[in-house]
Amino acid sequence: MEGLIKGLVNAALGDRDDNNNGESGQDRDERSRSTWAQVVSGDDDQDTTAKPATHQGWNRKEEIERKEERTEDWENVGGQHSNRRRPQQAVYGENDQNQGAQHEYNQDKWNRKEEQEGNSEGWETVGKKPARKPQIWKDHTHGYNRPPSEQEYSDECGHDSNVEPSEEELADLSQACNKLWELDSNRLVPGKDYEIACGEGKKVYQNEDMAQGSLFEWLSEDVFRKPTYSRFCSLLDNYNPVVGSKEQVTTQEKQEQAAFIEQISRTGPIQYLHKYLTCKGIVSESNDEFKRMLTDLWFGLYGRGGSSSSSSAFEHVFVGEIKTQGEDQVTGFHNWLQFYLEEAKGRVDYQGYIFPRRRGETPDSETQLLTIQFAWNGVLKAVSSTLVGVSPEFEIALYTLCFFTGGEDNRIQLGPYPVNIKCYRLGNDKIGSAFPIAEC
């Protein structure tokens, strides 16, 4: 009788354990976990055995503490960042014990060969969304590393816009910055040139991924045919993103920099910037001296993380860096085009937007000032703001103008957006960081 009852119970329960094809719970757990892919991009790379990322210590108590502390995790050059746990981990190399230049990246992983070959391999993250093939104009780097005098440039200031600053603009930084917004003829139009899907919102301290897919749904290939955009893209693979890693700038990379500065100098925002700084007595009227100043300001190397010649304003603001001392974290990385390219390659995992400070300001596909959270190469960026669809020349002009004529906080109006442009200095002549903060 007892055997009969046991048989009936087993039949009712469906013998669940026996229907798993003999697979143990441990085997199922192991099979269900994604593993880090080993990047193979050079003879020096070696196979590594990687561990899956885990959510370390996230519990209700910690979330309550973060609600109580609730300090926005905006960057402060030279200051202390708040420690935040990251939902994913990155594998940088075979050994995490090297305290000096730990987590060395093989530079080959970040060179332009990857883009030329259409390689979408590289860093992979646990649970990341499927990588999409990036829509990149195949010839965007061709010839840009030749001497600038051997290259062809387009005259992009052919419109009738007035680049002479008015007295009101010279007296009011907000009006001057808004004029840059009006002069940005290369700014993209949502729905026409690209489309984004914001997903759902979250608080800074929340670790759930609130975005089912990518931030960018699509981007028109015509964007990469715009001269300033294509030259900007040619610069993005010139850097080792690890903070403290000494940069080796080649002759070809210097020529790419010079060609980029030459091209943007023919646009309305940069010409307005030159006129504005000349009227203020900050720079001379010489175009050559002005271009040399821009090159040194944005591409001049300085020390960050204790190592000399390891960073620059361009690398930090537009490309992004990964701090490996203490808890890994992403610093900089405020450019939307770099975000698109890295997301298309599967290196960026968009995790949702940060709730605005005021209600009724929920972002949508038309919004061009976003505060978001994402992971880059598995390392969390808890909060980051970016101006979506603006041109490279606009951002260079905006941050340069705030650096020379503003302060650390620059509360301005850009079209429909009230924004605070944070501008941190290193010494008196270097941009440590510059980025927007949505004021609403």
Sequence and secondary structure as in RCSB ss.txt:
>XXXX:A:sequence
MEGLIKGLVNAALGDRDDNNNGESGQDRDERSRSTWAQVVSGDDDQDTTAKPATHQGWNRKEEIERKEERTEDWE
NVGGQHSNRRRPQQAVYGENDQNQGAQHEYNQDKWNRKEEQEGNSEGWETVGKKPARKPQIWKDHTHGYNRPPSE
QEYSDECGHDSNVEPSEEELADLSQACNKLWELDSNRLVPGKDYEIACGEGKKVYQNEDMAQGSLFEWLSEDVFR
KPTYSRFCSLLDNYNPVVGSKEQVTTQEKQEQAAFIEQISRTGPIQYLHKYLTCKGIVSESNDEFKRMLTDLWFG
LYGRGGSSSSSSAFEHVFVGEIKTQGEDQVTGFHNWLQFYLEEAKGRVDYQGYIFPRRRGETPDSETQLLTIQFA
WNGVLKAVSSTLVGVSPEFEIALYTLCFFTGGEDNRIQLGPYPVNIKCYRLGNDKIGSAFPIAEC
>XXXX:A:secstr
 HHHHHHHHHHHHT GGGGGTT  HHHHHHHHS        STT            S  HHHHHHHHHH      
 TTS       S     SS S  SSS S   GGGGSTHHHHTT   S   TT          TTTTTTTTS GGG
S       S    S  HHHHH HHHHHHHHHHH TT   BTTTEEE    EE TT  S   SS SEEEE GGGGG
SHHHHHHHTTTTS   BTT      HHHHHHHHHHHHHHTTSHHHHHHHHHHHHTTSS S HHHHHHHHHHHHH 
 EEETTEEEEE HHIIIII EEE SSS EEE   BHHHHHHHHHTT EEEEEEE  SSTT    TT SEEEEEEE
ETTEEEEEEEEETT  HHHHHHHHHHHHHH  SEEEEEETTEEEEEEEEEETTTEEEEEEEEE  
